[in-house]
Amino acid sequence: MRDNYNIVKPRTRRRLGSDPDHWFVGVAHCNTTLIREILINYRMINEKLPNRPIKTAVKVFELIDVIQGLDEATFTNVSKEVDMAESTLHDYLTTLVHIGYLSRKDRKYTLSLQFLDHGIAARECISVYSKSRSTLKGMAKESGAAVWLMVEEKGKAVYLAQELGENSIETHERIGKHEYMHCLASGKVMLAFSSEEHVDEVVDEHGLPPKTPESISTVEELKAELSEIQEKGYAVNHNEAAEGTSAVAAPIIVEDHVAGAVAISAPVTRVENETFRKRLIELVSTGSNEIELKMTYE
């Protein structure tokens, strides 16, 4: 009883009810939580496929996601994670190498830089990116911290651009990463200035999985905080996305539409300092307003 288009091979399967849609698929041998999030996304995608999906296209992109999630994507390791005959898998991999979307070296497959080209092209199509670059640089210089431009895509917050101040800390965040909105200052502030209907859709789609013990974990808690954020005009998180880090964020709103958010992240110990925190709030507020004006009048 498996999804017709899901190529990921189940390692364990636990029956949660008589409805096959309530089965849980678990995967082993992966290096990070990325592959688990991929599997969750597969379930969502498969449940909402069009009436006549192109099965090969679905398989290709699921295979690409699996390769991205593996420490060492050898043929053997990939074959353990996909439900596909080895001869068929070989054909897929060979084709993807041939057309330039995978690279193969030392018997390991990696995504090619062709995806970087597509990612940069996709980012250039988002107007808030081009209008924010000089503002982000100024915010990083004044704060000395890491400044992020965030947008929402399919109910997740996406790290679109970054500028680093002289006292920035290194984190695991990266440009292009998609993250749950409820655990980020930027995600919460974008939700706070969206419709309640949209907030419900995001929660229904992705749930409220905790990143740390401090993460918001209930709808009631989320909506209470979103209400406070609306009143203040900015959002803060302490230890909600990663322990030891905090962030302050403000929304970018153009013609009553949330175009994104700007956020400044720093160690919790620095943000707990009232003077520094107030300075960050001022910077994200003036920075977001500057970007709004550029998007409106330039």
Secondary structure as GFF3:
##gff-version 3
##sequence-region A 1 298
A	DSSP	beta_strand	12	14	.	.	.	ID=ss1
A	DSSP	three_ten_helix	20	22	.	.	.	ID=ss2
A	DSSP	beta_strand	24	26	.	.	.	ID=ss3
A	DSSP	alpha_helix	34	47	.	.	.	ID=ss4
A	DSSP	alpha_helix	55	69	.	.	.	ID=ss5
A	DSSP	alpha_helix	75	81	.	.	.	ID=ss6
A	DSSP	alpha_helix	86	98	.	.	.	ID=ss7
A	DSSP	beta_strand	102	105	.	.	.	ID=ss8
A	DSSP	beta_strand	108	111	.	.	.	ID=ss9
A	DSSP	alpha_helix	114	124	.	.	.	ID=ss10
A	DSSP	alpha_helix	127	143	.	.	.	ID=ss11
A	DSSP	beta_strand	146	153	.	.	.	ID=ss12
A	DSSP	beta_strand	156	164	.	.	.	ID=ss13
A	DSSP	beta_strand	178	180	.	.	.	ID=ss14
A	DSSP	three_ten_helix	181	183	.	.	.	ID=ss15
A	DSSP	alpha_helix	185	192	.	.	.	ID=ss16
A	DSSP	alpha_helix	196	206	.	.	.	ID=ss17
A	DSSP	alpha_helix	219	232	.	.	.	ID=ss18
A	DSSP	beta_strand	235	238	.	.	.	ID=ss19
A	DSSP	beta_strand	245	254	.	.	.	ID=ss20
A	DSSP	beta_strand	257	267	.	.	.	ID=ss21
A	DSSP	alpha_helix	268	271	.	.	.	ID=ss22
A	DSSP	alpha_helix	274	297	.	.	.	ID=ss23
###
